[in-house]
């Protein structure tokens, strides 16, 4: 699945799992044979037409792909009202389009990756599945594929996230998963992933760890990206069919970074297509209450890979903060770290307040209730659209729906449920 064109941005990672200086395998000796087995099995799956055919069939008939491409006409008009004129008096306000991955089965992009990994687990003869989750969408997607294929499922979830994502916790339990609250650290996504890795080390013989984002030891960043690249592949075709050209700007929110890479990767070699990744600025980048690893962190090693991390002067990992449970992670996928340093992708950050405003804006203008994760992307879209000409095209990944977040939003807005 990796592009072998010379000088292609899509050639990464190398054979050792490095994206430039980032990525790699930093795992316990106990796990190394399993990680190597996973890479071998993934390479075999890439070359197996039957694997790809089963993956594609499940995406179409179980997940509901392709997801729609949608022109947000009323949002576009609303943003144009407040857009300043250009230097020669020309009107501003780019067209805003959405890749509607929140319409997938389970309500987010996470299911794409879980379908691919459950098929790998079956190829490897694994009989037990574990996962970590923050917002709960990856946990729900993992529990869903485990129910579909009849495998037991254990999901680790920070106790803080269990409290703020109750609808998804109940969904996982309905699907037959055991949800284990993690109370260590800040009891959020980082801590859940720590527990997942501990479980995996102790149960290597029968357990497959479905990692939910494009991070972790090689080959996880690569295979998660590849499974999610269906988003961008579909979007390329849909854009050409609908408007006869590619978009000018791609935008996606970033926690670990899988939905963004899923959209960006198929376009990386299109020089005219700019890309904007949106991190969580939380309560502001000037303090410690944010989750913007690229804008406020430094390179280090966490969860099996080298990448940008939030850390103190001694290299100890610090806690991230975001109103969005899915963005509340002190690291980022290693490919994003490389794309930042290579200059191919631009990164920005959006605060909790800006995300809440964007959440409400999309509800009012388009009748779509987004998750808080893509609300960060919507806020960035609103900023950029006002600066761009009216014939410019922005395509953003609407990577999750907002039913899971209504209690969090209501609390933040001071609304009694």
GISUL-V539049 format. One record per backbone hydrogen bond with DSSP energy under -1.0 kcal/mol. CO is the residue of the C=O (numbers start at 0). NH is the residue of the N-H. E is the energy in kcal/mol with one decimal. If there is no record, write none. Layout:
[[CO & NH & E] [CO & NH & E]]
This chain:
[[4 & 7 & -2.0] [7 & 10 & -1.4] [9 & 2 & -1.1] [13 & 16 & -2.2] [16 & 23 & -2.8] [17 & 13 & -2.0] [18 & 21 & -2.1] [21 & 18 & -2.5] [22 & 305 & -2.3] [23 & 217 & -1.9] [27 & 30 & -1.2] [27 & 31 & -1.2] [30 & 34 & -2.5] [31 & 35 & -2.4] [32 & 36 & -2.3] [33 & 37 & -2.6] [34 & 38 & -2.0] [35 & 39 & -2.3] [36 & 40 & -2.7] [37 & 41 & -2.5] [38 & 42 & -2.6] [39 & 43 & -2.1] [40 & 44 & -2.3] [41 & 45 & -2.4] [42 & 46 & -1.3] [44 & 47 & -1.3] [47 & 51 & -1.8] [48 & 52 & -2.3] [49 & 53 & -2.2] [50 & 54 & -2.5] [51 & 55 & -2.8] [52 & 56 & -2.3] [53 & 57 & -2.3] [54 & 58 & -2.3] [55 & 59 & -2.1] [56 & 60 & -2.9] [57 & 61 & -2.1] [57 & 62 & -2.2] [58 & 63 & -1.1] [58 & 64 & -2.9] [62 & 104 & -2.1] [67 & 99 & -2.8] [69 & 97 & -2.9] [70 & 72 & -1.7] [71 & 75 & -2.4] [72 & 76 & -2.3] [73 & 77 & -2.3] [74 & 78 & -2.4] [75 & 79 & -1.9] [76 & 80 & -1.1] [85 & 88 & -2.1] [89 & 85 & -3.5] [94 & 393 & -2.8] [95 & 71 & -2.5] [96 & 395 & -2.5] [97 & 69 & -2.8] [98 & 100 & -1.8] [98 & 397 & -2.3] [99 & 102 & -1.6] [100 & 103 & -1.1] [103 & 106 & -2.4] [106 & 400 & -2.1] [108 & 111 & -1.7] [109 & 113 & -1.9] [110 & 114 & -2.3] [111 & 115 & -1.5] [112 & 116 & -2.6] [113 & 117 & -2.4] [114 & 118 & -1.5] [115 & 119 & -1.6] [116 & 120 & -2.6] [117 & 121 & -2.0] [118 & 122 & -1.8] [119 & 123 & -1.9] [120 & 125 & -2.3] [121 & 124 & -1.1] [127 & 207 & -2.7] [128 & 153 & -2.2] [129 & 209 & -2.5] [130 & 155 & -2.9] [135 & 139 & -2.7] [136 & 140 & -2.3] [137 & 141 & -2.7] [138 & 142 & -2.7] [139 & 143 & -2.3] [140 & 144 & -2.2] [141 & 145 & -2.2] [142 & 146 & -2.2] [143 & 147 & -2.3] [144 & 148 & -1.9] [145 & 149 & -1.0] [145 & 150 & -2.2] [151 & 128 & -2.3] [152 & 177 & -2.5] [153 & 130 & -1.7] [154 & 179 & -3.0] [155 & 132 & -1.8] [156 & 181 & -2.1] [157 & 161 & -2.4] [158 & 162 & -1.7] [159 & 163 & -1.7] [160 & 164 & -1.5] [164 & 168 & -1.9] [165 & 169 & -2.4] [166 & 170 & -1.9] [167 & 171 & -2.4] [168 & 172 & -2.0] [169 & 173 & -2.5] [170 & 174 & -1.8] [171 & 176 & -2.4] [172 & 175 & -1.5] [177 & 154 & -3.2] [179 & 156 & -2.2] [181 & 158 & -3.0] [183 & 186 & -2.0] [186 & 159 & -1.7] [187 & 191 & -1.9] [188 & 192 & -2.4] [189 & 193 & -2.0] [190 & 194 & -1.9] [191 & 195 & -2.1] [192 & 196 & -2.3] [193 & 197 & -1.9] [194 & 198 & -2.4] [195 & 199 & -2.2] [196 & 200 & -2.2] [197 & 201 & -1.7] [198 & 202 & -1.2] [202 & 206 & -1.6] [205 & 126 & -1.5] [205 & 127 & -1.5] [207 & 129 & -2.2] [208 & 210 & -1.1] [212 & 214 & -2.1] [216 & 219 & -2.2] [218 & 222 & -3.0] [219 & 223 & -2.7] [220 & 224 & -1.4] [221 & 225 & -2.5] [222 & 226 & -2.5] [223 & 227 & -2.2] [224 & 228 & -1.3] [227 & 230 & -2.3] [228 & 232 & -2.5] [229 & 233 & -2.3] [230 & 234 & -2.1] [231 & 235 & -2.3] [232 & 236 & -1.6] [233 & 237 & -2.9] [234 & 238 & -2.8] [235 & 239 & -2.0] [236 & 240 & -2.3] [237 & 241 & -2.6] [238 & 242 & -2.9] [238 & 243 & -1.0] [247 & 273 & -2.7] [248 & 394 & -2.9] [249 & 275 & -2.5] [250 & 396 & -2.0] [251 & 277 & -2.4] [255 & 332 & -3.1] [256 & 260 & -2.1] [257 & 261 & -2.3] [258 & 262 & -1.5] [259 & 263 & -3.4] [260 & 264 & -2.5] [261 & 231 & -2.1] [263 & 266 & -2.4] [264 & 267 & -1.4] [266 & 269 & -2.3] [268 & 270 & -1.1] [269 & 272 & -2.1] [273 & 249 & -2.4] [274 & 345 & -2.3] [275 & 251 & -1.8] [276 & 347 & -2.5] [277 & 253 & -2.8] [278 & 349 & -2.1] [279 & 290 & -2.6] [280 & 283 & -3.1] [281 & 351 & -2.8] [283 & 286 & -1.1] [287 & 289 & -1.2] [288 & 282 & -2.9] [290 & 292 & -1.2] [291 & 295 & -2.3] [292 & 296 & -1.4] [297 & 308 & -2.5] [299 & 306 & -2.7] [301 & 304 & -1.6] [303 & 25 & -1.8] [304 & 301 & -2.3] [305 & 22 & -2.9] [306 & 299 & -2.5] [308 & 297 & -2.4] [309 & 317 & -1.9] [311 & 314 & -2.0] [315 & 311 & -2.5] [323 & 326 & -1.2] [326 & 328 & -2.1] [329 & 309 & -2.8] [332 & 336 & -1.3] [333 & 337 & -2.0] [334 & 338 & -2.7] [335 & 339 & -2.4] [336 & 340 & -2.1] [337 & 341 & -2.4] [338 & 344 & -1.4] [345 & 276 & -2.9] [347 & 278 & -3.0] [349 & 280 & -3.1] [350 & 354 & -2.3] [351 & 355 & -2.5] [352 & 356 & -2.3] [353 & 357 & -2.2] [354 & 358 & -2.5] [355 & 359 & -2.0] [356 & 360 & -2.1] [357 & 361 & -2.4] [358 & 362 & -1.7] [359 & 363 & -2.3] [360 & 364 & -2.3] [361 & 365 & -2.4] [361 & 367 & -1.0] [362 & 366 & -1.2] [368 & 401 & -2.5] [370 & 374 & -1.2] [372 & 375 & -1.4] [373 & 377 & -2.6] [374 & 378 & -2.0] [375 & 379 & -1.7] [376 & 380 & -2.6] [377 & 381 & -2.5] [378 & 382 & -1.7] [379 & 383 & -2.4] [380 & 384 & -3.3] [381 & 385 & -1.2] [383 & 386 & -1.3] [384 & 93 & -1.9] [384 & 387 & -1.0] [387 & 92 & -3.6] [388 & 391 & -1.8] [391 & 94 & -2.7] [392 & 247 & -1.8] [392 & 248 & -1.7] [393 & 96 & -2.8] [394 & 250 & -2.1] [395 & 98 & -2.5] [396 & 398 & -1.5] [397 & 101 & -1.1] [398 & 108 & -1.7] [399 & 370 & -2.5] [401 & 404 & -1.5] [404 & 408 & -2.7] [405 & 409 & -2.5] [406 & 410 & -2.3] [407 & 411 & -2.2] [408 & 412 & -2.1] [409 & 414 & -3.3]]
